[in-house]
Amino acid sequence: MNWMTKAHPTGKGCGWIMEDIASKRVVGAIRYNWFARKSKCGEIGYELHPDFWGKGLMTEAVIAVATCGYQLFGLNRIEAWTLPGNSGSDRVLEKAGFRYEGTLRQKGWFKGSYHDFRMFGRLADDRPRENSRLPAEQ
């Protein structure tokens, strides 16, 4: 949350906290990690508490944040990455209209080792899958 509050005023990124309506409990977050203004590109990242996995909430959030990126921020391309083996997150992105574009070997360094990134991209004219929870943006 600290990163998100600092990123927005600088124009480098922005984020949203996800709250369970019934309990008012914070259950996740979704954000733009960065914007490349010249190329009209941005990257999203997200986290969701495991109690809320498999309910379609993150797919709904990714579609809403992508819509915001295209309609309000004027983006043409949005990128996201997952770690190999995270099939749930792969499905979220695919349902939200992102396409798998390849694996960047040892792209990230965290938790004491290198990690491959499975890269996904979505263009402004790509649409979510038919069975996603929200209609395609107009």
N, C-alpha and C positions, 0 to 999 in steps of 0.2 A: 504494500500500500504506500509505503514511503517513496519508492521509486516512481509509482504512478502519479503521486501528487507533485513530484518535481519535474516529471517529463512533460506534462501537459502545458504548463506556462512557457516552456522553451520551444514548443512545437516539435519536439523530438519523438513524441509518442503520447498515448493516452490510454486510459483503462477504465474498466467498470468492475465493481464488486457485485457478485451474485448472492442474493439473499433468499432464503426460504420464506415464503410469504407467511405460512402458518406459525413458524417458530421464531421468525426474525433472526435466524442464525445465518452467519456468513457461510456459504457452502462452496464458493469458488470465485474465480476472477477470470477476466478475459481482457486482452489489451493489444494495442499496437506497440510493438517493441521499438520500431523505428519507421520513419518515412524518408523516402528519397524523392524530394519534391520535383527535381528535374525530370526524372523518369516516371513520375506519378506511380510509385510503387511503395508498398508497406508490408510489414511482416506482423502476423498475429501470433500470440501465444496464449495459453489458457491452462487452468488447473480446476479440478472439481473434486470435492470430497467423495471418497468411494461409496458412501451411503447413497449417493445420487447418480451413480453410473448406471447406464442402460435405460434411462428414462427419457432420453431425447432432449434433455435440457441444454446440453452443450451444443448439439446440432442447431437448436433454435437460436442460441446465443451467437454462434459463428455466423449463421445466416444474417442475423440482425446487425452484427458488427461489420460484416462484408457490405451489406446494403448501405450502412453509414459511410463506409470507406468510399464507395462509388458515388453516392448521391451528395454527401456533404463535404467530403475531403477531396473529391475529384480524382480518385485513384483509378488507374487502368489495370493494375496488377496487384494481387495480394499473395504473399507467400506464407507458408507455415512449414514446420518440420516436426517429425516424430522420431522416436528412437525405434530401432528394429525390435520387433516383438510386441509393440504396442498396437495391436490390431484394433482395439476399441477406438483409439484416437485416429487411426487411419480411416475407420468407418465414419467417424464424425466429419472429417474433412471431405471425404468422398460424397457423403449425403448432402453436404453443403455446397457441392459443385466444384470442389478442388480436384485436381488431377495429379496423380503421382508422376513425378518428372525424373526421378532417379535418386540414387544414394550418393551422398558426399562422404567419402571415407575419411574417418577420423577428423571430422570437421570441428567437433566440440571437445573442450577439455574441462571436465568437472568431476568431482568426487575422486580425484587422484588418477584419472585415466582418460584416454581419448575415446570418443564415441562417434559412431557413424550417424549421420542425419539422413532420414528419408524425407526428401524435399517434395512439397506439393505446391501447386500454383493455381490461381483462379484469375481469369480475366474478366473485365467488366461485362462482357457479353456471354460469359458462361452462366449456366443456370443450375440451381440445386436439383437433385434427383426428384423425380415425380412423387416418391413416397415420403419426402421430408415433411416436417410438421408445418412449415410456413410456405406460403405461395412464393413463387419467384418474384423478385422486385420488378416494378414496372419501368 
